[in-house]
Amino acid sequence: MAKGNSQDKGNASQRFMRATGKLRAIFGPANRSSLVHDMTEENRRLLAQREAESRQWETVTRPDGSTYVLPRNPDDKSLR
């Protein structure tokens, strides 16, 4: 007896991987690492630095809906 069609084609992820094989050859494989992990000390320091940098700027919205960024303290030249 022949196997069923569902076994010949594989599951949805296998069919997707076959269909995108040429694209993956160009763009590289998908990242399969877990998104759930503890932050390293280096990442915590980097995050704190980025948050400090972002607090130095203020986003202003114009009446037409466009936005631009201004320094909160124009005299502070530490990150510019």
SVG drawing of the C-alpha trace seen along z (x, -y; Angstrom):
<svg xmlns="http://www.w3.org/2000/svg" viewBox="-3 -75 34 77">
<polyline fill="none" stroke="black" stroke-width="0.4" points="0.0,0.0 1.2,-3.5 1.8,-6.0 -0.7,-8.9 -0.1,-12.2 0.4,-14.0 3.5,-11.8 4.9,-12.4 4.7,-16.2 5.8,-16.5 4.4,-18.9 3.9,-22.6 7.3,-23.7 9.0,-21.1 7.0,-22.2 7.9,-25.8 11.6,-25.0 11.6,-23.2 9.7,-26.1 12.1,-28.7 15.3,-26.8 16.7,-29.1 15.9,-32.2 17.7,-30.7 20.7,-30.0 20.9,-33.7 19.8,-35.2 21.1,-32.6 19.3,-30.3 16.8,-31.4 17.9,-32.1 16.7,-29.2 18.0,-30.4 15.6,-30.8 14.2,-34.2 13.8,-33.4 17.0,-33.8 18.5,-35.8 20.3,-39.0 24.1,-39.0 25.8,-41.6 27.2,-43.2 23.7,-43.4 22.4,-45.1 25.2,-47.7 24.5,-48.3 20.8,-48.7 21.4,-51.2 23.7,-53.2 21.2,-53.2 18.4,-54.3 20.5,-57.1 21.3,-58.3 17.6,-58.2 16.6,-60.3 18.7,-63.1 16.4,-63.7 12.8,-64.8 10.5,-64.0 8.4,-66.9 5.4,-66.3 4.4,-69.0 0.7,-69.8 1.0,-67.9 2.0,-64.7 5.7,-64.7 8.1,-64.4 11.7,-65.6 14.1,-65.2 15.5,-67.9 18.0,-67.8 16.3,-68.1 19.3,-70.2 20.9,-72.1 24.0,-72.9 24.8,-69.1 27.3,-68.0 28.3,-64.7 26.9,-62.4 27.1,-64.6"/>
</svg>
